[in-house]
C-alpha cells in the first residue's frame, strides 16, 4: 500500500479541489444543484480516487483508480471551459484551473 499524502499529484489535486470550491462560491445560486455540484464532485473525485487506489494491494487496482482520476480531470476541464463561456468565471480563473488540471493530467 502507498501513502497518498506523499505524492505531489495528490497534493496538487487537493489544492485544485480547494480552488474549485472557492471559485464556485461566486456562481449563481441557480447552479447549486447542477454545475456547482458537478464541478465540485469532479474535483474531489481526482484526489479521492487516487487515495483509494493507493490503498489497494495490486498495481492493477491502483492503475484502475488512476484512470478514474484522469476521467474526472477531463470532466472538470470541460466544466471549467463551460463556466468561462457562461460568464461564471473570468478568463484568468479558467486559465488557472486549466493549468492546474493539465499539470495533474500529465
C-alpha positions as CSV (number, residue, x, y, z in Angstrom):
1,X,0.0,0.0,0.0
2,X,1.1,3.5,-0.7
3,X,0.8,6.7,1.4
4,X,-1.2,9.0,-0.9
5,X,-0.2,12.1,1.0
6,X,3.4,11.7,-0.1
7,X,2.6,12.1,-3.8
8,X,2.8,15.6,-5.4
9,X,-0.1,14.6,-7.7
10,X,-2.4,14.1,-4.7
11,X,-1.3,17.4,-3.1
12,X,-1.9,19.2,-6.4
13,X,-5.3,17.6,-6.8
14,X,-6.2,18.5,-3.3
15,X,-5.3,22.2,-3.9
16,X,-7.3,22.1,-7.1
17,X,-10.3,20.9,-5.2
18,X,-10.0,23.7,-2.7
19,X,-9.6,26.2,-5.6
20,X,-12.8,24.8,-7.3
21,X,-14.8,25.2,-4.0
22,X,-13.6,28.8,-3.7
23,X,-14.4,29.7,-7.3
24,X,-17.8,28.1,-7.3
25,X,-18.9,30.2,-4.3
26,X,-19.4,33.0,-6.8
27,X,-21.6,31.1,-9.2
28,X,-25.3,31.9,-9.4
29,X,-27.4,30.1,-6.8
30,X,-29.4,28.6,-9.6
31,X,-26.4,26.4,-10.4
32,X,-26.2,25.0,-6.9
33,X,-27.6,21.6,-7.9
34,X,-26.1,21.5,-11.4
35,X,-22.8,23.0,-12.5
36,X,-21.5,23.8,-9.0
37,X,-22.3,20.3,-7.8
38,X,-20.8,18.7,-10.9
39,X,-17.6,20.7,-10.7
40,X,-17.1,20.0,-7.0
41,X,-17.7,16.3,-7.4
42,X,-15.3,16.1,-10.4
43,X,-12.7,18.0,-8.5
44,X,-12.8,15.9,-5.3
45,X,-13.0,12.7,-7.3
46,X,-9.5,13.3,-8.6
47,X,-7.7,13.1,-5.2
48,X,-10.1,10.7,-3.6
49,X,-9.8,8.1,-6.4
50,X,-6.0,8.5,-6.2
51,X,-6.1,8.0,-2.5
52,X,-8.4,4.9,-2.8
53,X,-6.1,3.5,-5.4
54,X,-3.1,3.9,-3.1
55,X,-5.0,1.7,-0.6
56,X,-5.3,-1.2,-2.9
57,X,-3.0,-4.2,-2.9
58,X,-2.3,-4.6,-6.6
59,X,-0.9,-2.4,-9.3
60,X,-3.8,-3.3,-11.5
61,X,-6.3,-1.9,-9.0
62,X,-4.1,1.2,-8.4
63,X,-4.0,1.8,-12.2
64,X,-7.8,1.5,-12.4
65,X,-8.3,4.2,-9.8
66,X,-5.7,6.4,-11.6
67,X,-7.8,6.1,-14.8
68,X,-10.9,7.2,-12.8
69,X,-9.0,10.2,-11.5
70,X,-7.9,11.1,-15.0
71,X,-11.5,10.8,-16.3
72,X,-12.6,13.2,-13.6
73,X,-9.8,15.6,-14.5
74,X,-11.1,15.6,-18.1
75,X,-14.6,16.2,-16.9
76,X,-13.5,19.1,-14.7
77,X,-11.6,20.5,-17.7
78,X,-14.8,20.7,-19.7
79,X,-16.8,22.2,-16.8
80,X,-14.1,24.9,-16.5
81,X,-14.4,25.8,-20.1
82,X,-18.2,25.8,-19.9
83,X,-18.1,28.0,-16.8
84,X,-16.0,30.6,-18.6
85,X,-18.2,30.5,-21.7
86,X,-21.3,31.1,-19.5
87,X,-19.6,34.0,-17.8
88,X,-19.5,32.4,-14.3
89,X,-15.7,32.6,-14.1
90,X,-13.1,35.0,-15.6
91,X,-10.6,34.2,-18.3
92,X,-7.9,34.3,-15.6
93,X,-9.7,31.9,-13.3
94,X,-10.4,29.5,-16.2
95,X,-6.7,29.7,-17.3
96,X,-5.6,29.0,-13.7
97,X,-8.0,26.0,-13.4
98,X,-7.0,24.6,-16.7
99,X,-3.3,24.9,-15.9
100,X,-3.8,23.1,-12.6
101,X,-5.8,20.4,-14.3
102,X,-3.2,19.9,-17.1
103,X,-0.4,19.5,-14.5
104,X,-2.4,16.8,-12.8
105,X,-3.2,15.1,-16.1
106,X,0.4,14.8,-17.0
